[in-house]
Amino acid sequence: MKNTVPCIIIDDETGAIRTISDYVAQMPRLTLIKTYTDPLEALAEMSAQNAPHLIYSDIDMPGFSGMNLAESLRDTQHHIIFTTSYPGYALDAFGLRIRNYLLKPFDLPKFVKYTEVVLKEFFNPLVLERETEDSFFLRTGPEKTELARVLKSEIAYIQGSNNHIHIYTQEENYSVYMTFTEIEDRLSSSPNFYRIQRSYIINCSHVKGISGNIINVGKYDVLMSPNYNIQFMNWVNSIWLKTKRK
């Protein structure tokens, strides 16, 4: 059927797979692509899929859990609904692409209700067209159990350091366990961000001035490297108010 949402089911219990498969068949907007009892096999195949899929996944599976799967699919376009007997994973799921929870056992009406919420919010054609998110949720607090929403427009610059990145706004700064390459990929569709040094990215909307190789972004000064300044300086030249007279 045209314009249906492809979905997969991951569960180590074949009975659960049969039940969810029957429920999926009752929803015209869903097309069941495949079922898996091995989450690692599902991960290998889903990592190669560019089109957004809806994934129904159990959490408590031997060897490789649903949480491990969600962590591994964090930077993909897929959306996950957990089907689980354990409600205690909710906080751990924040920051991942987990969109809803179905606590086992659940009936068809509840399955339809929870699935429709996800379809409406994340598989709306307008949403799919602008998959470039305008914000991030970041873990904060002493125990990293709190979440802060940071708009991309609020970010002044980002610094990479080993396996962490440091995100600076004009009011706060955050440390996130993520490589510099990963955040660069996440920002690749955002036109305001420029890499100006090996491990620095700036948001040009925060640039207040330039003095030599020093870029002022509000309360911060960031050093620009000649090896990475071409794209940024092209942007500067595009808005440089100067006469064309010789």
C-alpha positions as CSV (number, residue, x, y, z in Angstrom):
1,M,0.0,0.0,0.0
2,K,1.4,3.4,-0.9
3,N,2.5,5.8,1.8
4,T,2.5,3.2,4.5
5,V,5.0,3.2,7.3
6,P,7.5,0.3,7.3
7,C,7.8,-1.4,10.6
8,I,9.7,-4.3,12.2
9,I,9.2,-6.3,15.4
10,I,12.1,-7.4,17.7
11,D,11.4,-9.8,20.5
12,D,13.0,-13.0,21.8
13,E,9.5,-14.5,22.4
14,T,7.8,-15.8,19.3
15,G,4.4,-15.5,21.0
16,A,4.9,-11.8,21.5
17,I,5.9,-11.5,17.8
18,R,2.8,-13.3,16.7
19,T,0.5,-11.0,18.8
20,I,2.2,-7.8,17.6
21,S,2.2,-9.0,14.0
22,D,-1.6,-9.6,14.2
23,Y,-2.1,-6.1,15.6
24,V,0.1,-4.5,12.9
25,A,-2.1,-6.2,10.3
26,Q,-5.1,-4.4,11.7
27,M,-3.5,-1.0,10.9
28,P,-3.7,0.1,7.2
29,R,-0.9,2.7,7.7
30,L,1.6,0.0,8.8
31,T,3.5,-2.5,6.6
32,L,5.3,-5.2,8.5
33,I,8.7,-5.6,6.8
34,K,10.3,-8.3,9.0
35,T,10.4,-9.8,12.5
36,Y,13.5,-10.6,14.5
37,T,14.3,-12.7,17.6
38,D,17.9,-11.6,17.4
39,P,18.4,-7.8,18.1
40,L,21.9,-7.8,16.7
41,E,20.6,-9.0,13.4
42,A,18.0,-6.3,13.5
43,L,20.6,-3.7,14.3
44,A,22.8,-4.7,11.4
45,E,19.9,-4.4,8.9
46,M,18.3,-1.3,10.4
47,S,21.7,0.6,10.5
48,A,21.8,0.3,6.7
49,Q,18.2,1.6,6.2
50,N,17.9,5.3,5.4
51,A,14.1,5.5,5.3
52,P,12.5,6.0,8.7
53,H,11.1,2.7,10.2
54,L,8.8,2.2,13.2
55,I,10.4,-0.4,15.5
56,Y,8.5,-2.4,18.1
57,S,11.1,-3.7,20.4
58,D,11.2,-5.7,23.6
59,I,13.7,-4.4,26.3
60,D,14.7,-7.4,28.3
61,M,16.5,-9.7,25.8
62,P,19.5,-11.8,26.4
63,G,22.9,-10.6,25.2
64,F,21.8,-7.4,23.6
65,S,18.9,-5.5,25.2
66,G,16.4,-3.1,23.7
67,M,18.2,-0.2,25.4
68,N,21.5,-1.3,23.8
69,L,19.6,-1.3,20.5
70,A,18.2,2.1,21.0
71,E,21.6,3.5,21.9
72,S,23.1,2.0,18.7
73,L,20.2,3.5,16.6
74,R,20.4,7.0,18.3
75,D,21.7,8.8,15.2
76,T,19.4,7.1,12.7
77,Q,15.9,8.2,11.4
78,H,14.1,5.3,13.0
79,H,11.5,5.6,15.8
80,I,11.1,3.0,18.6
81,I,8.1,1.8,20.6
82,F,9.1,-0.4,23.5
83,T,6.9,-3.4,24.2
84,T,7.9,-4.5,27.7
85,S,6.8,-5.9,31.0
86,Y,9.2,-3.5,32.8
87,P,8.2,0.2,33.2
88,G,11.4,1.2,35.0
89,Y,13.4,2.0,31.9
90,A,11.6,5.3,31.1
91,L,14.2,7.7,32.3
92,D,17.0,5.8,30.6
93,A,15.2,6.2,27.3
94,F,15.3,10.0,27.3
95,G,17.7,11.4,24.7
96,L,17.1,8.3,22.5
97,R,14.6,7.8,19.7
98,I,12.1,6.0,21.9
99,R,8.7,7.4,21.3
100,N,6.3,5.3,23.5
101,Y,5.9,2.4,25.8
102,L,3.5,-0.5,25.6
103,L,3.4,-2.4,28.9
104,K,2.7,-6.1,28.4
105,P,0.1,-7.5,28.2
106,F,-1.7,-5.0,26.0
107,D,-4.7,-5.3,23.8
108,L,-5.4,-4.1,20.2
109,P,-7.2,-0.8,21.2
110,K,-4.2,0.2,23.4
111,F,-1.7,-0.8,20.6
112,V,-3.6,1.3,18.1
113,K,-3.9,4.2,20.4
114,Y,-0.2,4.3,21.3
115,T,0.9,3.7,17.7
116,E,-1.3,6.5,16.3
117,V,0.3,9.0,18.7
118,V,3.7,8.1,17.2
119,L,2.5,8.1,13.6
120,K,0.9,11.5,14.0
121,E,3.9,13.1,15.6
122,F,6.8,11.5,13.8
123,F,5.5,10.1,10.5
124,N,3.5,13.1,9.5
125,P,4.7,13.9,5.9
126,L,5.6,17.5,7.0
127,V,7.6,16.1,9.9
128,L,9.5,13.7,7.7
129,E,10.3,16.4,5.2
130,R,12.1,18.5,7.9
131,E,13.9,15.8,9.8
132,T,16.4,18.4,10.7
133,E,15.6,18.9,14.4
134,D,15.7,22.3,15.9
135,S,16.8,21.2,19.3
136,F,18.5,18.6,21.4
137,F,17.7,17.0,24.8
138,L,20.9,16.9,26.9
139,R,21.5,15.0,30.1
140,T,22.3,17.3,33.0
141,G,22.5,17.2,36.8
142,P,25.0,15.5,39.2
143,E,23.7,12.1,38.4
144,K,22.9,12.8,34.7
145,T,19.2,12.0,35.4
146,E,17.8,15.4,34.4
147,L,17.2,16.6,30.9
148,A,17.6,20.1,29.4
149,R,16.2,21.1,26.0
150,V,18.7,23.2,24.1
151,L,17.7,24.9,20.9
152,K,20.3,24.8,18.1
153,S,19.8,28.6,17.8
154,E,21.0,29.0,21.4
155,I,24.3,27.2,20.8
156,A,27.2,29.7,20.5
157,Y,30.0,27.1,19.9
158,I,30.9,23.5,20.4
159,Q,34.3,22.1,21.5
160,G,35.4,18.5,21.1
161,S,37.6,16.8,23.7
162,N,38.4,13.1,23.4
163,N,35.1,11.3,23.5
164,H,33.1,14.2,24.8
165,I,31.8,17.5,23.4
166,H,31.2,20.7,25.3
167,I,28.3,22.8,24.2
168,Y,28.3,26.5,25.1
169,T,25.3,28.8,25.1
170,Q,25.4,32.4,26.3
171,E,23.9,31.2,29.7
172,E,25.0,27.6,30.2
173,N,27.5,25.0,29.1
174,Y,27.0,21.2,28.8
175,S,29.2,18.2,28.6
176,V,28.0,15.3,26.4
177,Y,29.4,11.8,25.8
178,M,29.7,12.0,22.0
179,T,32.5,12.3,19.5
180,F,33.2,15.4,17.6
181,T,32.5,13.6,14.3
182,E,29.1,12.6,15.6
183,I,28.0,16.1,16.5
184,E,29.3,17.4,13.2
185,D,27.2,14.8,11.4
186,R,24.1,15.8,13.5
187,L,24.6,19.5,12.5
188,S,25.4,18.8,8.8
189,S,22.0,20.0,7.7
190,S,22.0,23.2,9.8
191,P,23.4,26.0,7.7
192,N,24.5,28.3,10.6
193,F,27.2,26.0,11.9
194,Y,30.8,26.2,10.7
195,R,33.9,24.2,11.7
196,I,36.6,26.8,12.3
197,Q,39.2,24.6,13.9
198,R,40.0,20.9,14.3
199,S,37.8,20.5,17.3
200,Y,35.6,23.7,17.3
201,I,32.3,24.5,15.6
202,I,30.7,27.9,15.9
203,N,27.2,29.2,15.2
204,C,27.5,32.1,12.9
205,S,24.3,33.7,14.2
206,H,26.2,34.4,17.4
207,V,29.2,36.0,15.8
208,K,29.7,39.6,17.0
209,G,33.0,40.4,15.5
210,I,36.3,39.1,14.1
211,S,39.8,40.3,15.0
212,G,42.5,38.5,13.0
213,N,42.0,34.8,13.8
214,I,39.8,35.5,16.9
215,I,36.0,35.2,16.5
216,N,33.9,36.7,19.1
217,V,30.6,34.9,19.8
218,G,29.1,36.9,22.6
219,K,30.8,36.2,25.9
220,Y,33.3,33.8,24.2
221,D,36.4,34.3,22.0
222,V,37.2,31.3,19.7
223,L,40.4,30.9,17.8
224,M,40.0,30.2,14.0
225,S,42.5,28.0,12.2
226,P,43.6,28.8,8.6
227,N,43.1,25.1,7.8
228,Y,39.4,25.3,8.5
229,N,38.3,28.9,7.7
230,I,37.4,28.7,4.0
231,Q,33.6,28.1,4.4
232,F,33.3,30.4,7.3
233,M,35.1,33.3,5.5
234,N,32.9,32.7,2.4
235,W,29.9,33.3,4.7
236,V,31.6,36.5,6.1
237,N,32.3,37.7,2.5
238,S,28.7,37.1,1.5
239,I,27.4,39.6,4.1
240,W,30.4,42.0,4.1
241,L,29.1,45.5,3.3
242,K,31.8,47.1,1.1
243,T,32.0,49.1,-2.0
244,K,32.6,47.5,-5.4
245,R,34.4,50.7,-6.6
246,K,38.1,50.4,-7.4
